[in-house]
Every structure is written in structure tokens, then in C-alpha cells.
Amino acid sequence: MVILMKNEVIEKFTVLITSAFGLVAALAWNEAIQEIIKNYGLEKYGLWLYAVIVTVLAVAITLVLGWISEKTKTLKLPGNKRKK
């Protein structure tokens, strides 16, 4: 019982820490994209251009991660349950 609780706590902390790093990365990308827009003189498009860039990146990254996830499911690794 105690070991199970420790494992759950470790899993929760792992999720929280991973989420925190994800937020930090998102904020860094936020500033980087805004800087690119400013450097190329695209401020006149404002938040619309920023929203389009972020949306395209989010969709592309989500698709790539989904593809990678599906590919790893078919690998013969210990603990992986293969699709039939």
C-alpha cells in the first residue's frame, strides 16, 4: 500500500514537472515568434499572424507526435503490446 502511494506520488510529480517545463517552453516560443514577426516588419498583421503561426505549428507538431506514437506501438520492445 505504501509503495503504491509512493508510485502514485512520483507519477503525479512527473506529470506536474513535465507540464511546468512545457509551459516554460511555450512561453519561450511565444516570445520567439513575436520577435520574428517584429524583425520581419509584420506587426501590421498583429495577433492574426501570430495566431495563424501558432495554430499551424500546433497542428503540425500534434500530427508528427501522433505519427511517432503510432510507429512506436508497432515496435517489438519489452512491455509494448503490439496491435493485431
mmCIF file of the C-alpha atoms, coordinates in Angstrom:
data_MODEL
# 
_entry.id   MODEL 
# 
loop_
_atom_site.group_PDB 
_atom_site.id 
_atom_site.type_symbol 
_atom_site.label_atom_id 
_atom_site.label_alt_id 
_atom_site.label_comp_id 
_atom_site.label_asym_id 
_atom_site.label_entity_id 
_atom_site.label_seq_id 
_atom_site.pdbx_PDB_ins_code 
_atom_site.Cartn_x 
_atom_site.Cartn_y 
_atom_site.Cartn_z 
_atom_site.occupancy 
_atom_site.B_iso_or_equiv 
_atom_site.pdbx_formal_charge 
_atom_site.auth_seq_id 
_atom_site.auth_comp_id 
_atom_site.auth_asym_id 
_atom_site.auth_atom_id 
_atom_site.pdbx_PDB_model_num 
ATOM 1  C CA . MET A 1 1  ? 0.000  0.000  0.000   1.00 0.00 ? 1  MET A CA 1 
ATOM 2  C CA . VAL A 1 2  ? 2.765  2.453  0.929   1.00 0.00 ? 2  VAL A CA 1 
ATOM 3  C CA . ILE A 1 3  ? 4.768  1.553  -2.187  1.00 0.00 ? 3  ILE A CA 1 
ATOM 4  C CA . LEU A 1 4  ? 1.677  2.048  -4.326  1.00 0.00 ? 4  LEU A CA 1 
ATOM 5  C CA . MET A 1 5  ? 1.150  5.505  -2.814  1.00 0.00 ? 5  MET A CA 1 
ATOM 6  C CA . LYS A 1 6  ? 4.798  6.410  -3.418  1.00 0.00 ? 6  LYS A CA 1 
ATOM 7  C CA . ASN A 1 7  ? 4.481  5.339  -7.058  1.00 0.00 ? 7  ASN A CA 1 
ATOM 8  C CA . GLU A 1 8  ? 1.337  7.446  -7.473  1.00 0.00 ? 8  GLU A CA 1 
ATOM 9  C CA . VAL A 1 9  ? 3.048  10.465 -5.912  1.00 0.00 ? 9  VAL A CA 1 
ATOM 10 C CA . ILE A 1 10 ? 6.068  10.034 -8.193  1.00 0.00 ? 10 ILE A CA 1 
ATOM 11 C CA . GLU A 1 11 ? 3.779  9.735  -11.229 1.00 0.00 ? 11 GLU A CA 1 
ATOM 12 C CA . LYS A 1 12 ? 1.874  12.891 -10.245 1.00 0.00 ? 12 LYS A CA 1 
ATOM 13 C CA . PHE A 1 13 ? 5.085  14.860 -9.678  1.00 0.00 ? 13 PHE A CA 1 
ATOM 14 C CA . THR A 1 14 ? 6.397  13.656 -13.034 1.00 0.00 ? 14 THR A CA 1 
ATOM 15 C CA . VAL A 1 15 ? 3.256  14.950 -14.758 1.00 0.00 ? 15 VAL A CA 1 
ATOM 16 C CA . LEU A 1 16 ? 3.414  18.264 -12.889 1.00 0.00 ? 16 LEU A CA 1 
ATOM 17 C CA . ILE A 1 17 ? 7.106  18.843 -13.617 1.00 0.00 ? 17 ILE A CA 1 
ATOM 18 C CA . THR A 1 18 ? 6.688  17.866 -17.270 1.00 0.00 ? 18 THR A CA 1 
ATOM 19 C CA . SER A 1 19 ? 3.740  20.251 -17.562 1.00 0.00 ? 19 SER A CA 1 
ATOM 20 C CA . ALA A 1 20 ? 5.759  23.047 -15.962 1.00 0.00 ? 20 ALA A CA 1 
ATOM 21 C CA . PHE A 1 21 ? 8.590  22.574 -18.470 1.00 0.00 ? 21 PHE A CA 1 
ATOM 22 C CA . GLY A 1 22 ? 6.019  22.524 -21.263 1.00 0.00 ? 22 GLY A CA 1 
ATOM 23 C CA . LEU A 1 23 ? 4.683  25.874 -20.080 1.00 0.00 ? 23 LEU A CA 1 
ATOM 24 C CA . VAL A 1 24 ? 8.187  27.349 -19.934 1.00 0.00 ? 24 VAL A CA 1 
ATOM 25 C CA . ALA A 1 25 ? 8.874  26.094 -23.476 1.00 0.00 ? 25 ALA A CA 1 
ATOM 26 C CA . ALA A 1 26 ? 5.571  27.529 -24.699 1.00 0.00 ? 26 ALA A CA 1 
ATOM 27 C CA . LEU A 1 27 ? 6.392  30.923 -23.210 1.00 0.00 ? 27 LEU A CA 1 
ATOM 28 C CA . ALA A 1 28 ? 9.834  30.856 -24.845 1.00 0.00 ? 28 ALA A CA 1 
ATOM 29 C CA . TRP A 1 29 ? 8.276  30.027 -28.225 1.00 0.00 ? 29 TRP A CA 1 
ATOM 30 C CA . ASN A 1 30 ? 5.733  32.782 -27.651 1.00 0.00 ? 30 ASN A CA 1 
ATOM 31 C CA . GLU A 1 31 ? 8.486  35.371 -27.367 1.00 0.00 ? 31 GLU A CA 1 
ATOM 32 C CA . ALA A 1 32 ? 10.492 33.861 -30.219 1.00 0.00 ? 32 ALA A CA 1 
ATOM 33 C CA . ILE A 1 33 ? 7.560  34.017 -32.639 1.00 0.00 ? 33 ILE A CA 1 
ATOM 34 C CA . GLN A 1 34 ? 6.734  37.576 -31.597 1.00 0.00 ? 34 GLN A CA 1 
ATOM 35 C CA . GLU A 1 35 ? 10.370 38.559 -32.169 1.00 0.00 ? 35 GLU A CA 1 
ATOM 36 C CA . ILE A 1 36 ? 10.358 37.007 -35.656 1.00 0.00 ? 36 ILE A CA 1 
ATOM 37 C CA . ILE A 1 37 ? 7.187  38.909 -36.518 1.00 0.00 ? 37 ILE A CA 1 
ATOM 38 C CA . LYS A 1 38 ? 8.784  42.142 -35.278 1.00 0.00 ? 38 LYS A CA 1 
ATOM 39 C CA . ASN A 1 39 ? 12.107 41.538 -37.077 1.00 0.00 ? 39 ASN A CA 1 
ATOM 40 C CA . TYR A 1 40 ? 10.395 40.977 -40.422 1.00 0.00 ? 40 TYR A CA 1 
ATOM 41 C CA . GLY A 1 41 ? 8.203  44.054 -40.039 1.00 0.00 ? 41 GLY A CA 1 
ATOM 42 C CA . LEU A 1 42 ? 4.981  42.065 -39.889 1.00 0.00 ? 42 LEU A CA 1 
ATOM 43 C CA . GLU A 1 43 ? 3.490  43.876 -36.892 1.00 0.00 ? 43 GLU A CA 1 
ATOM 44 C CA . LYS A 1 44 ? 0.741  45.299 -39.090 1.00 0.00 ? 44 LYS A CA 1 
ATOM 45 C CA . TYR A 1 45 ? -0.823 41.827 -39.180 1.00 0.00 ? 45 TYR A CA 1 
ATOM 46 C CA . GLY A 1 46 ? -0.703 41.704 -35.376 1.00 0.00 ? 46 GLY A CA 1 
ATOM 47 C CA . LEU A 1 47 ? -2.354 38.929 -33.484 1.00 0.00 ? 47 LEU A CA 1 
ATOM 48 C CA . TRP A 1 48 ? -3.867 37.377 -36.605 1.00 0.00 ? 48 TRP A CA 1 
ATOM 49 C CA . LEU A 1 49 ? -0.490 36.391 -37.996 1.00 0.00 ? 49 LEU A CA 1 
ATOM 50 C CA . TYR A 1 50 ? 0.662  35.221 -34.572 1.00 0.00 ? 50 TYR A CA 1 
ATOM 51 C CA . ALA A 1 51 ? -2.475 33.085 -34.157 1.00 0.00 ? 51 ALA A CA 1 
ATOM 52 C CA . VAL A 1 52 ? -2.031 31.505 -37.586 1.00 0.00 ? 52 VAL A CA 1 
ATOM 53 C CA . ILE A 1 53 ? 1.642  30.697 -36.947 1.00 0.00 ? 53 ILE A CA 1 
ATOM 54 C CA . VAL A 1 54 ? 0.930  29.154 -33.552 1.00 0.00 ? 54 VAL A CA 1 
ATOM 55 C CA . THR A 1 55 ? -2.019 27.155 -34.908 1.00 0.00 ? 55 THR A CA 1 
ATOM 56 C CA . VAL A 1 56 ? -0.029 25.778 -37.843 1.00 0.00 ? 56 VAL A CA 1 
ATOM 57 C CA . LEU A 1 57 ? 2.836  24.817 -35.529 1.00 0.00 ? 57 LEU A CA 1 
ATOM 58 C CA . ALA A 1 58 ? 0.485  23.192 -33.022 1.00 0.00 ? 58 ALA A CA 1 
ATOM 59 C CA . VAL A 1 59 ? -1.286 21.137 -35.699 1.00 0.00 ? 59 VAL A CA 1 
ATOM 60 C CA . ALA A 1 60 ? 1.974  20.079 -37.365 1.00 0.00 ? 60 ALA A CA 1 
ATOM 61 C CA . ILE A 1 61 ? 3.614  19.071 -34.091 1.00 0.00 ? 61 ILE A CA 1 
ATOM 62 C CA . THR A 1 62 ? 0.493  17.207 -32.957 1.00 0.00 ? 62 THR A CA 1 
ATOM 63 C CA . LEU A 1 63 ? 0.385  15.270 -36.235 1.00 0.00 ? 63 LEU A CA 1 
ATOM 64 C CA . VAL A 1 64 ? 4.075  14.368 -36.039 1.00 0.00 ? 64 VAL A CA 1 
ATOM 65 C CA . LEU A 1 65 ? 3.797  13.263 -32.411 1.00 0.00 ? 65 LEU A CA 1 
ATOM 66 C CA . GLY A 1 66 ? 0.734  11.170 -33.243 1.00 0.00 ? 66 GLY A CA 1 
ATOM 67 C CA . TRP A 1 67 ? 2.600  9.541  -36.121 1.00 0.00 ? 67 TRP A CA 1 
ATOM 68 C CA . ILE A 1 68 ? 5.595  8.802  -33.867 1.00 0.00 ? 68 ILE A CA 1 
ATOM 69 C CA . SER A 1 69 ? 3.286  7.387  -31.197 1.00 0.00 ? 69 SER A CA 1 
ATOM 70 C CA . GLU A 1 70 ? 1.648  5.038  -33.698 1.00 0.00 ? 70 GLU A CA 1 
ATOM 71 C CA . LYS A 1 71 ? 5.029  3.917  -35.059 1.00 0.00 ? 71 LYS A CA 1 
ATOM 72 C CA . THR A 1 72 ? 6.365  3.112  -31.594 1.00 0.00 ? 72 THR A CA 1 
ATOM 73 C CA . LYS A 1 73 ? 3.338  0.926  -30.870 1.00 0.00 ? 73 LYS A CA 1 
ATOM 74 C CA . THR A 1 74 ? 4.415  -1.445 -33.642 1.00 0.00 ? 74 THR A CA 1 
ATOM 75 C CA . LEU A 1 75 ? 7.987  -1.832 -32.362 1.00 0.00 ? 75 LEU A CA 1 
ATOM 76 C CA . LYS A 1 76 ? 8.975  -5.067 -30.664 1.00 0.00 ? 76 LYS A CA 1 
ATOM 77 C CA . LEU A 1 77 ? 10.023 -3.649 -27.314 1.00 0.00 ? 77 LEU A CA 1 
ATOM 78 C CA . PRO A 1 78 ? 9.610  -5.193 -23.876 1.00 0.00 ? 78 PRO A CA 1 
ATOM 79 C CA . GLY A 1 79 ? 6.327  -4.018 -22.395 1.00 0.00 ? 79 GLY A CA 1 
ATOM 80 C CA . ASN A 1 80 ? 4.839  -2.916 -25.734 1.00 0.00 ? 80 ASN A CA 1 
ATOM 81 C CA . LYS A 1 81 ? 1.625  -4.656 -26.649 1.00 0.00 ? 81 LYS A CA 1 
ATOM 82 C CA . ARG A 1 82 ? 1.547  -4.982 -30.409 1.00 0.00 ? 82 ARG A CA 1 
ATOM 83 C CA . LYS A 1 83 ? -1.552 -4.223 -32.414 1.00 0.00 ? 83 LYS A CA 1 
ATOM 84 C CA . LYS A 1 84 ? -3.136 -7.140 -34.187 1.00 0.00 ? 84 LYS A CA 1 
# 
